[in-house]
């Protein structure tokens, strides 16, 4: 029976039913008003009562319809709903006074005049009973759905404005039966105080006894003023205590500006590694892309798609998307269509196909190029130098040459930190591509050639985090190439923002380097991901060291030997002041590399790249003997 009632009232009560109930309460209040003011006498003028009652109900109906006080969800009644009811009742009283005045002026029967004392008493009864009925229903609903066996005891980390919003949201949407046991805050001024009779503690108070004695199962991080370092410390402490950690999304992600319980998600490794968001404030960007035709290669990849989605928010004339990955390009196209973003033209095409690329340039005459098409997997490219050169070098050369031929305004190349002092074929091909782009800038007056260089991107295709998640889901072990290996990490939105801004500020010839923050030790990352999954290392999930893969580095760099970084107006973007080199010599060597590029010539290909990039020293690779 209880379940049946809950199911019925869990569905929103029809508005017309709420309206009828409100009118019934007004009817009862009107009758009560008569009895109260007549001292419950038996000599009440029932004829007058019966005449005034329908007209009172009509006035109430008009008031409720005008204000719409019956439209709220009753079980979530709050301050706004109470104010709405108060306005309706006040409007009702004003209408009574107005009708009294009009009837006197027009000499209408006094039967339709409600004495002022009746109006006041009716107003007070309506305020008391209409508001009470709302909160009574809310109380009954919350009482019915409470089930002590299923209650989840929760702590809220953050006793500020965001923390109180989370508390109110949990109280309002009590379907999940969350019971807030305490608040936690780092501010010493808040410790020892209370919010709605709930204590505020410091983190030092929370230990195993505290958690177990109160049956704490979850903690919700509800503060936007926490540093990344502190977030790691806090989450590690709670995870060690066996408490599930959840986090409130940024306010900008709230649906229509309101937080719901469903938006509070379990914290993941991306949240813990996420860097401070970068807001693009460069006014040049709008000028740079407004009413421009922009071509993006590798548009369906992680970075390419991120650039496309961000550029779609600007007033571009048209975006040309090129990628050979048919399914991924289709998914991106459909997403943009659903969001009604811009004028998009998609081509399933290969940057190595010079005829197709020239046709696209000829047909659309782009103003700005973002070249993100590339092979990026280090071990695979170590085994396939021909393909690596074909895409990363030849593909870049084709797009760069066409940019000159069609007098494109700017060409922005997305490079990699693996191009710095490369130890792999993949890194070397990216460095060769950087050099070729640099030579084009030195020899071309029209098109501005710009390169951007950054490290690993969180959640990108083939990155380590999705691999670790999959291995944990399969029961382990997590495979790690070396216990001391470190990497820089950046989020996809951040990387794409910086690429766009670097493209806007570039005047040609720069290699822009992004501030990647501190490098992360991958074994620590793996252990934290195991802990986030509610498991323990090494009892539940072990970590297996497999040895460095061909071409893999222990750590990444952002500057080559002989390079220096200069600051820009953006604190997260630096300009690499590259070393001087013989332009014609590099061009000739790159042309020779392309000429010898053949599936049977892997040794010659790598030898030539080592000649072009003297700092290219192979590591853990079959090509190491070429360095002797």
C-alpha positions as CSV (number, residue, x, y, z in Angstrom):
1,X,0.0,0.0,0.0
2,X,2.8,2.4,1.0
3,X,4.6,1.6,-2.3
4,X,1.4,2.3,-4.3
5,X,0.9,5.7,-2.6
6,X,4.6,6.6,-3.1
7,X,4.4,5.7,-6.8
8,X,1.2,7.8,-7.2
9,X,2.5,11.0,-5.5
10,X,6.0,10.6,-7.0
11,X,4.4,11.6,-10.3
12,X,3.6,15.3,-10.5
13,X,0.0,16.0,-9.4
14,X,-2.0,17.4,-12.4
15,X,-2.2,21.2,-12.3
16,X,-6.0,21.2,-12.6
17,X,-6.2,19.0,-9.4
18,X,-4.0,21.4,-7.5
19,X,-6.2,24.3,-8.7
20,X,-9.4,22.5,-7.6
21,X,-7.9,21.7,-4.1
22,X,-6.9,25.4,-3.7
23,X,-10.4,26.5,-4.7
24,X,-11.9,24.0,-2.2
25,X,-9.7,25.4,0.6
26,X,-10.8,29.0,-0.3
27,X,-14.4,27.8,-0.2
28,X,-13.9,26.3,3.3
29,X,-12.1,29.4,4.4
30,X,-14.9,31.6,3.2
31,X,-17.5,29.6,5.1
32,X,-15.2,29.7,8.2
33,X,-15.0,33.5,7.9
34,X,-18.7,33.8,8.1
35,X,-18.9,31.6,11.2
36,X,-16.0,33.4,12.9
37,X,-17.3,36.9,12.4
38,X,-20.9,35.8,13.4
39,X,-19.5,34.2,16.5
40,X,-20.7,30.8,15.3
41,X,-24.3,32.0,15.6
42,X,-27.1,30.0,14.2
43,X,-28.6,33.2,12.7
44,X,-26.2,33.5,9.8
45,X,-27.6,34.9,6.6
46,X,-27.3,31.7,4.5
47,X,-28.9,33.3,1.4
48,X,-26.2,35.9,1.4
49,X,-23.6,33.3,2.0
50,X,-24.8,31.2,-0.9
51,X,-24.9,34.2,-3.2
52,X,-21.4,35.4,-2.3
53,X,-19.7,32.0,-2.3
54,X,-19.7,31.4,-6.1
55,X,-18.6,34.9,-6.8
56,X,-15.7,34.5,-4.2
57,X,-14.7,31.2,-5.9
58,X,-14.6,33.0,-9.3
59,X,-12.4,35.8,-7.9
60,X,-10.1,33.2,-6.4
61,X,-10.0,31.3,-9.7
62,X,-9.1,34.5,-11.6
63,X,-6.3,35.3,-9.0
64,X,-4.8,31.8,-9.2
65,X,-4.9,31.8,-13.0
66,X,-3.2,35.2,-13.3
67,X,-0.4,34.4,-10.9
68,X,-0.1,30.7,-11.7
69,X,0.5,29.6,-8.1
70,X,-1.0,26.2,-8.8
71,X,1.8,25.3,-11.3
72,X,4.5,24.4,-8.8
73,X,5.6,20.8,-8.0
74,X,3.9,20.5,-4.6
75,X,6.4,18.0,-3.0
76,X,9.2,20.5,-3.8
77,X,7.4,23.5,-2.3
78,X,9.9,26.2,-1.3
79,X,10.1,30.0,-0.7
80,X,9.3,30.9,-4.4
81,X,6.1,28.8,-4.2
82,X,5.1,30.4,-0.9
83,X,5.6,33.9,-2.4
84,X,3.6,32.9,-5.4
85,X,0.7,31.8,-3.2
86,X,1.0,35.0,-1.1
87,X,0.7,37.1,-4.3
88,X,-2.4,35.2,-5.4
89,X,-4.1,35.7,-2.1
90,X,-3.2,39.4,-2.0
91,X,-4.5,39.8,-5.5
92,X,-7.7,38.1,-4.4
93,X,-8.2,40.6,-1.6
94,X,-7.4,43.6,-3.9
95,X,-10.1,42.3,-6.3
96,X,-12.6,42.1,-3.4
97,X,-11.9,45.7,-2.5
98,X,-12.1,46.9,-6.1
99,X,-15.5,45.1,-6.6
100,X,-16.8,46.6,-3.4
101,X,-15.9,50.1,-4.7
102,X,-17.3,49.4,-8.1
103,X,-20.6,48.1,-6.8
104,X,-21.1,51.1,-4.6
105,X,-20.3,53.5,-7.5
106,X,-22.6,51.7,-9.8
107,X,-25.3,51.1,-7.2
108,X,-25.2,47.3,-7.6
109,X,-26.9,45.2,-4.9
110,X,-25.0,45.1,-1.6
111,X,-25.3,41.3,-1.6
112,X,-22.1,41.3,-3.7
113,X,-20.2,43.5,-1.3
114,X,-17.9,41.7,1.1
115,X,-17.3,43.7,4.3
116,X,-13.7,44.8,4.9
117,X,-13.5,42.7,8.1
118,X,-14.5,39.6,6.1
119,X,-11.8,40.4,3.5
120,X,-9.1,40.6,6.2
121,X,-10.1,37.4,8.0
122,X,-10.4,35.5,4.6
123,X,-7.0,36.8,3.7
124,X,-5.4,35.5,6.9
125,X,-7.2,32.1,6.7
126,X,-6.1,31.7,3.0
127,X,-2.5,32.5,3.9
128,X,-2.5,30.1,6.8
129,X,-4.3,27.1,5.2
130,X,-3.1,27.3,1.6
131,X,0.6,27.5,2.6
132,X,0.1,24.9,5.3
133,X,-1.5,22.5,2.8
134,X,1.5,22.7,0.6
135,X,4.0,22.0,3.3
136,X,1.8,19.3,4.8
137,X,1.9,17.4,1.5
138,X,5.6,17.9,1.3
139,X,6.1,16.6,4.8
140,X,3.9,13.5,4.1
141,X,5.7,12.8,0.9
142,X,9.2,13.0,2.6
143,X,7.9,10.9,5.5
144,X,6.6,8.1,3.2
145,X,9.7,7.8,1.1
146,X,12.1,7.7,4.1
147,X,13.4,4.2,4.5
148,X,16.0,3.8,7.2
149,X,17.4,0.7,5.6
150,X,18.2,2.5,2.4
151,X,19.4,5.9,3.8
152,X,22.8,7.0,2.5
153,X,24.8,9.0,5.1
154,X,26.6,11.8,3.4
155,X,29.2,14.4,4.3
156,X,29.5,17.7,2.4
157,X,33.0,19.1,2.0
158,X,32.5,22.9,1.7
159,X,30.3,24.9,4.1
160,X,30.0,27.9,1.8
161,X,27.4,28.9,-0.6
162,X,27.9,25.9,-2.9
163,X,27.7,23.5,0.0
164,X,24.4,24.9,1.2
165,X,23.0,24.7,-2.4
166,X,24.0,21.0,-2.4
167,X,22.4,20.5,1.0
168,X,19.2,22.2,-0.2
169,X,19.2,20.1,-3.4
170,X,19.6,16.8,-1.4
171,X,16.7,17.9,0.9
172,X,14.5,18.8,-2.1
173,X,15.2,15.8,-4.2
174,X,15.1,13.2,-1.5
175,X,14.3,10.3,-3.8
176,X,17.8,9.0,-3.3
177,X,17.4,9.2,0.5
178,X,20.6,11.1,1.2
179,X,21.0,12.1,4.8
180,X,23.6,14.9,5.4
181,X,25.4,14.0,8.7
182,X,27.9,16.9,8.7
183,X,29.7,19.6,6.8
184,X,33.5,19.8,6.4
185,X,35.4,23.0,5.8
186,X,39.0,24.2,5.9
187,X,38.0,27.7,7.1
188,X,38.8,27.8,10.8
189,X,36.0,30.5,11.2
190,X,33.3,28.0,10.2
191,X,34.5,25.0,12.3
192,X,32.3,24.3,15.3
193,X,29.3,26.2,13.8
194,X,26.1,24.7,12.3
195,X,24.1,24.9,9.2
196,X,20.4,24.0,9.8
197,X,21.5,22.2,13.0
198,X,24.1,20.2,11.2
199,X,27.7,20.5,12.6
200,X,30.7,21.8,10.6
201,X,34.0,20.0,11.2
202,X,37.5,20.4,10.0
203,X,39.0,17.7,7.9
204,X,41.4,16.7,10.8
205,X,38.3,15.6,12.8
206,X,37.4,13.0,10.1
207,X,39.0,9.6,10.9
208,X,38.1,5.9,10.7
209,X,36.1,6.1,14.0
210,X,34.1,9.1,12.9
211,X,33.2,7.5,9.5
212,X,32.3,4.1,11.0
213,X,30.3,5.4,14.0
214,X,28.1,7.6,11.7
215,X,27.9,5.1,8.9
216,X,29.3,7.6,6.4
217,X,29.2,6.2,2.8
218,X,29.7,9.2,0.6
219,X,31.3,12.7,0.6
220,X,30.4,15.4,-1.9
221,X,33.1,17.9,-2.8
222,X,31.1,21.2,-3.0
223,X,33.5,24.0,-3.3
224,X,34.9,25.9,-6.3
225,X,37.7,27.4,-4.2
226,X,39.8,24.2,-3.8
227,X,43.3,23.9,-5.3
228,X,44.2,20.9,-7.4
229,X,46.7,19.8,-4.7
230,X,44.2,20.1,-2.0
231,X,41.6,18.2,-4.0
232,X,44.1,15.3,-4.3
233,X,44.8,15.4,-0.6
234,X,41.1,15.4,0.4
235,X,40.0,12.7,-2.1
236,X,42.9,10.5,-1.1
237,X,42.0,10.8,2.6
238,X,38.3,9.9,2.0
239,X,39.2,7.1,-0.4
240,X,41.6,5.6,2.1
241,X,38.7,5.7,4.7
242,X,36.5,3.8,2.3
243,X,34.2,6.7,1.6
244,X,32.9,7.2,-2.0
245,X,33.9,10.6,-3.3
246,X,31.5,12.7,-5.4
247,X,32.0,16.1,-6.9
248,X,29.6,18.9,-7.9
249,X,30.0,20.0,-11.6
250,X,31.0,23.7,-12.4
251,X,28.1,26.1,-12.2
252,X,28.3,26.7,-15.9
253,X,27.3,23.0,-16.5
254,X,24.1,23.2,-14.3
255,X,20.9,22.8,-16.3
256,X,19.2,26.2,-16.6
257,X,21.3,27.4,-13.7
258,X,19.9,24.9,-11.2
259,X,21.7,22.0,-9.6
260,X,20.1,18.5,-9.5
261,X,21.1,15.4,-7.6
262,X,21.7,13.6,-10.9
263,X,24.5,16.0,-11.8
264,X,26.5,15.1,-8.7
265,X,28.8,12.4,-10.1
266,X,31.5,10.2,-8.6
267,X,34.9,11.9,-8.9
268,X,37.1,10.5,-11.6
269,X,40.8,10.7,-12.5
270,X,40.1,13.5,-15.0
271,X,38.7,15.6,-12.2
272,X,41.8,15.1,-10.1
273,X,44.2,15.8,-13.0
274,X,42.1,18.6,-14.4
275,X,44.0,21.9,-14.6
276,X,42.6,25.4,-13.9
277,X,40.2,26.2,-16.8
278,X,41.6,28.8,-19.2
279,X,39.2,31.5,-20.4
280,X,40.1,32.9,-23.7
281,X,40.0,36.7,-23.4
282,X,41.9,37.6,-26.5
283,X,39.7,39.9,-28.6
284,X,41.8,39.0,-31.6
285,X,40.1,35.6,-31.8
286,X,36.7,36.9,-32.9
287,X,38.3,39.1,-35.5
288,X,40.5,36.2,-36.6
289,X,37.7,33.8,-37.3
290,X,34.6,35.9,-37.9
291,X,33.2,35.5,-41.4
292,X,36.2,33.4,-42.3
293,X,36.4,30.0,-44.0
294,X,38.3,27.6,-41.7
295,X,39.7,24.2,-42.8
296,X,40.5,21.6,-40.1
297,X,42.4,18.4,-41.0
298,X,42.1,15.5,-38.6
299,X,38.8,17.0,-37.7
300,X,37.3,13.8,-36.2
301,X,40.3,13.2,-33.8
302,X,40.3,14.3,-30.2
303,X,42.0,17.7,-30.8
304,X,40.5,18.3,-34.2
305,X,37.0,17.7,-33.0
306,X,37.7,19.9,-29.9
307,X,38.8,22.8,-32.2
308,X,35.8,22.3,-34.4
309,X,33.4,22.5,-31.5
310,X,35.0,25.6,-30.0
311,X,35.2,27.4,-33.4
312,X,31.5,26.5,-33.9
313,X,30.7,29.0,-31.1
314,X,32.2,31.8,-33.2
315,X,30.7,33.5,-36.3
316,X,32.7,31.6,-38.9
317,X,31.4,31.8,-42.5
318,X,32.1,28.1,-43.0
319,X,34.1,25.2,-41.6
320,X,35.6,22.5,-43.8
321,X,36.2,19.3,-41.9
322,X,38.6,16.7,-43.3
323,X,39.2,13.2,-41.9
324,X,39.7,9.7,-43.2
325,X,37.9,8.2,-40.2
326,X,34.4,7.9,-41.7
327,X,32.4,6.9,-38.6
328,X,34.1,9.4,-36.3
329,X,33.5,12.2,-38.9
330,X,29.9,11.2,-39.2
331,X,29.4,11.3,-35.4
332,X,30.9,14.8,-35.3
333,X,28.8,16.0,-38.2
334,X,25.6,14.7,-36.5
335,X,26.5,16.3,-33.2
336,X,27.1,19.7,-34.8
337,X,23.7,19.4,-36.7
338,X,21.9,18.5,-33.4
339,X,23.4,21.6,-31.8
340,X,22.6,23.7,-34.9
341,X,26.2,24.8,-35.2
342,X,27.3,26.8,-38.2
343,X,27.8,26.0,-41.9
344,X,29.7,22.7,-41.9
345,X,31.1,20.8,-44.9
346,X,32.6,17.4,-44.3
347,X,35.0,15.4,-46.5
348,X,36.1,11.8,-45.9
349,X,39.5,12.4,-47.4
350,X,43.2,11.7,-46.8
351,X,45.7,14.6,-46.4
352,X,48.1,12.4,-48.5
353,X,45.8,12.7,-51.5
354,X,47.2,15.9,-53.1
355,X,44.5,16.0,-55.9
356,X,41.6,15.8,-53.4
357,X,43.2,18.4,-51.1
358,X,43.8,20.8,-54.0
359,X,40.2,20.3,-55.1
360,X,39.0,21.2,-51.6
361,X,41.2,24.3,-51.5
362,X,40.1,25.4,-54.9
363,X,36.4,24.9,-54.1
364,X,36.3,26.5,-50.7
365,X,39.2,28.9,-50.7
366,X,39.8,28.8,-46.9
367,X,41.3,31.7,-44.9
368,X,42.7,29.7,-42.0
369,X,44.0,26.1,-41.6
370,X,44.3,24.1,-38.4
371,X,46.3,21.0,-39.3
372,X,45.6,18.3,-36.7
373,X,45.9,15.2,-39.0
374,X,48.7,13.0,-37.8
375,X,49.7,9.5,-36.7
376,X,50.6,9.7,-33.0
377,X,51.1,6.2,-31.5
378,X,54.7,5.8,-30.7
379,X,55.2,2.0,-30.7
380,X,53.1,1.5,-33.9
381,X,55.0,4.2,-35.8
382,X,58.3,2.7,-34.7
383,X,57.3,-0.4,-36.7
384,X,55.9,1.7,-39.6
385,X,58.3,4.5,-40.5
386,X,57.0,4.6,-44.1
387,X,53.4,5.4,-42.9
388,X,54.6,7.8,-40.2
389,X,56.5,9.9,-42.8
390,X,53.7,9.6,-45.4
391,X,51.2,11.2,-43.0
392,X,53.1,13.3,-40.6
393,X,55.7,14.7,-43.1
394,X,54.2,14.3,-46.6
395,X,50.7,15.1,-45.4
396,X,51.9,18.3,-43.7
397,X,54.0,19.3,-46.7
398,X,50.9,18.9,-49.0
399,X,48.7,21.1,-46.8
400,X,51.5,23.6,-46.2
401,X,52.3,23.9,-49.9
402,X,48.6,24.3,-50.9
403,X,48.4,27.0,-48.2
404,X,51.1,29.0,-50.1
405,X,49.6,28.3,-53.5
406,X,46.1,29.5,-52.5
407,X,47.5,32.4,-50.3
408,X,45.9,31.2,-47.1
409,X,46.1,33.8,-44.3
410,X,47.4,31.4,-41.6
411,X,48.5,27.8,-41.2
412,X,48.4,26.4,-37.7
413,X,50.1,23.1,-37.1
414,X,49.4,21.0,-34.1
415,X,52.7,19.3,-33.0
416,X,53.7,17.3,-29.9
417,X,56.2,17.4,-27.1
418,X,57.5,14.1,-28.5
419,X,59.1,16.2,-31.3
420,X,61.4,17.6,-28.6
421,X,64.8,15.7,-28.6
422,X,62.9,12.8,-30.2
423,X,63.6,9.2,-29.3
424,X,61.0,7.7,-31.6
425,X,60.1,7.6,-35.3
426,X,56.8,9.3,-34.4
427,X,58.5,12.2,-32.6
428,X,61.1,12.6,-35.3
429,X,58.4,12.9,-38.0
430,X,56.7,15.6,-36.0
431,X,60.0,17.4,-35.7
432,X,60.6,17.1,-39.4
433,X,57.1,18.5,-40.0
434,X,57.9,21.4,-37.6
435,X,61.1,22.2,-39.6
436,X,59.3,22.1,-42.9
437,X,56.6,24.5,-41.6
438,X,59.4,26.7,-40.3
439,X,61.1,26.8,-43.8
440,X,57.8,27.7,-45.5
441,X,57.4,30.7,-43.2
442,X,61.0,31.9,-43.9
443,X,60.4,31.5,-47.7
444,X,56.8,32.8,-48.0
445,X,55.6,36.3,-47.6
446,X,51.8,35.8,-47.8
447,X,50.9,32.9,-45.5
448,X,51.8,32.9,-41.8
449,X,53.0,29.5,-40.6
450,X,52.5,28.8,-36.9
451,X,53.2,25.7,-34.8
452,X,51.7,24.7,-31.4
453,X,53.4,22.1,-29.2
454,X,52.0,20.4,-26.1
455,X,51.9,17.1,-24.3
456,X,49.3,14.3,-23.5
457,X,45.6,15.2,-23.6
458,X,43.3,13.7,-21.0
459,X,40.7,11.3,-22.5
460,X,42.1,11.5,-26.1
461,X,41.9,8.5,-28.3
462,X,44.6,6.0,-27.3
463,X,45.7,7.8,-24.1
464,X,46.7,6.0,-21.0
465,X,43.7,6.8,-18.9
466,X,41.1,4.9,-21.0
467,X,43.5,2.0,-21.2
468,X,43.9,1.9,-17.4
469,X,40.1,2.1,-16.9
470,X,39.6,-0.9,-19.3
471,X,42.3,-2.9,-17.5
472,X,40.7,-2.2,-14.1
473,X,37.2,-3.1,-15.4
474,X,38.7,-6.4,-16.6
475,X,40.2,-7.2,-13.2
476,X,43.7,-6.1,-14.0
477,X,46.6,-6.1,-14.0
478,X,47.4,-2.5,-15.1
479,X,50.4,-2.6,-17.4
480,X,53.0,0.1,-16.9
481,X,56.2,0.3,-19.0
482,X,58.4,1.8,-16.2
483,X,57.9,2.7,-12.5
484,X,59.6,6.1,-13.0
485,X,57.9,7.2,-16.2
486,X,56.2,10.6,-16.1
487,X,54.0,12.6,-18.4
488,X,52.4,16.0,-18.8
489,X,48.6,16.2,-19.0
490,X,46.2,18.7,-20.4
491,X,42.4,18.6,-20.9
492,X,41.0,18.6,-24.5
493,X,39.1,21.9,-24.1
494,X,42.2,23.6,-22.6
495,X,44.5,22.3,-25.4
496,X,42.0,23.4,-28.1
497,X,41.5,26.9,-26.5
498,X,45.3,27.4,-26.5
499,X,45.7,26.3,-30.1
500,X,43.0,28.7,-31.2
501,X,44.5,31.6,-29.2
502,X,48.0,30.8,-30.4
503,X,46.7,30.9,-33.9
504,X,45.2,34.3,-33.3
505,X,48.2,35.9,-31.7
506,X,50.8,34.3,-34.1
507,X,52.4,36.5,-36.7
508,X,54.3,33.7,-38.4
509,X,57.4,31.6,-37.7
510,X,56.6,30.9,-34.0
511,X,56.5,27.5,-32.2
512,X,54.1,28.2,-29.3
513,X,54.6,26.0,-26.2
514,X,51.9,25.6,-23.7
515,X,52.4,25.5,-19.9
516,X,51.6,21.9,-19.0
517,X,52.0,22.4,-15.3
518,X,53.8,19.7,-13.3
519,X,54.5,16.3,-14.8
520,X,52.6,13.3,-13.3
521,X,54.2,10.1,-12.3
522,X,52.2,7.4,-14.1
523,X,52.5,4.8,-11.4
524,X,50.9,7.2,-9.0
525,X,48.2,7.8,-11.5
526,X,47.5,4.1,-11.8
527,X,47.3,3.6,-8.0
528,X,44.9,6.5,-7.7
529,X,42.7,5.1,-10.4
530,X,42.6,1.8,-8.6
531,X,41.6,3.6,-5.4
532,X,38.9,5.6,-7.2
533,X,37.4,2.3,-8.5
534,X,36.9,1.2,-4.9
535,X,39.6,-1.4,-5.1
536,X,43.0,-1.8,-3.4
537,X,46.5,-2.1,-4.8
538,X,48.0,-4.7,-5.0
539,X,45.4,-7.0,-3.4
540,X,42.5,-6.4,-5.9
541,X,44.4,-4.9,-8.9
542,X,48.1,-5.3,-9.4
543,X,50.5,-3.2,-11.5
544,X,52.7,-5.1,-14.0
545,X,55.9,-3.4,-15.2
546,X,56.4,-4.4,-18.9
547,X,59.5,-2.4,-19.8
548,X,59.8,0.7,-22.1
549,X,58.2,0.3,-25.5
550,X,60.2,1.0,-28.7
551,X,60.8,4.8,-28.9
552,X,59.3,5.6,-25.5
553,X,60.8,8.2,-23.2
554,X,60.9,8.2,-19.4
555,X,59.9,11.8,-19.4
556,X,58.8,14.4,-22.0
557,X,60.3,17.8,-22.8
558,X,58.9,20.9,-24.3
559,X,62.1,22.5,-25.6
560,X,64.9,21.1,-27.8
561,X,68.5,21.6,-26.9
562,X,69.4,25.1,-28.0
563,X,65.8,26.4,-27.8
564,X,64.6,29.1,-25.4
565,X,61.1,30.0,-24.4
566,X,59.9,33.7,-24.3
567,X,56.7,34.8,-22.6
568,X,53.6,36.1,-24.3
569,X,50.7,38.2,-23.0
570,X,49.1,34.9,-22.0
571,X,50.7,33.3,-19.0
572,X,49.9,29.8,-20.3
573,X,51.5,30.3,-23.7
574,X,55.2,30.8,-24.5
575,X,57.1,31.3,-27.8
576,X,60.0,29.1,-28.6
577,X,63.0,31.1,-29.9
578,X,64.3,28.3,-32.1
579,X,67.8,27.8,-33.2
580,X,69.1,29.1,-36.6
581,X,69.3,26.6,-39.4
582,X,70.1,26.5,-43.1
583,X,66.7,26.7,-44.7
584,X,67.6,25.4,-48.1
585,X,69.6,22.5,-46.7
586,X,66.7,21.4,-44.5
587,X,64.3,21.7,-47.5
588,X,66.6,19.5,-49.7
589,X,67.0,16.9,-46.9
590,X,63.2,16.7,-46.4
591,X,62.7,16.3,-50.2
592,X,65.3,13.5,-50.1
593,X,63.4,11.9,-47.2
594,X,60.2,12.0,-49.2
595,X,61.9,10.5,-52.3
596,X,63.3,7.5,-50.4
597,X,60.1,7.0,-48.5
598,X,59.1,3.4,-49.4
599,X,57.8,0.4,-47.3
600,X,61.0,-1.5,-48.0
601,X,63.3,1.4,-46.9
602,X,62.7,1.7,-43.2
603,X,66.4,1.8,-42.3
604,X,67.2,4.5,-45.0
605,X,64.1,6.5,-43.8
606,X,65.2,6.6,-40.2
607,X,68.8,7.4,-41.2
608,X,67.7,10.4,-43.2
609,X,65.5,11.6,-40.4
610,X,68.5,11.4,-38.1
611,X,70.4,13.6,-40.6
612,X,67.6,16.1,-40.7
613,X,67.1,16.0,-36.9
614,X,70.5,15.5,-35.3
615,X,69.0,15.3,-31.8
616,X,67.0,12.3,-32.8
617,X,68.5,9.4,-30.7
618,X,66.5,6.2,-30.8
619,X,65.6,4.6,-27.5
620,X,64.7,1.0,-26.9
621,X,64.4,0.6,-30.6
622,X,65.7,-1.6,-33.5
623,X,67.1,1.7,-34.9
624,X,69.4,2.3,-31.9
625,X,72.4,0.9,-33.9
626,X,72.1,3.8,-36.3
627,X,73.3,6.1,-33.6
628,X,76.6,4.4,-33.2
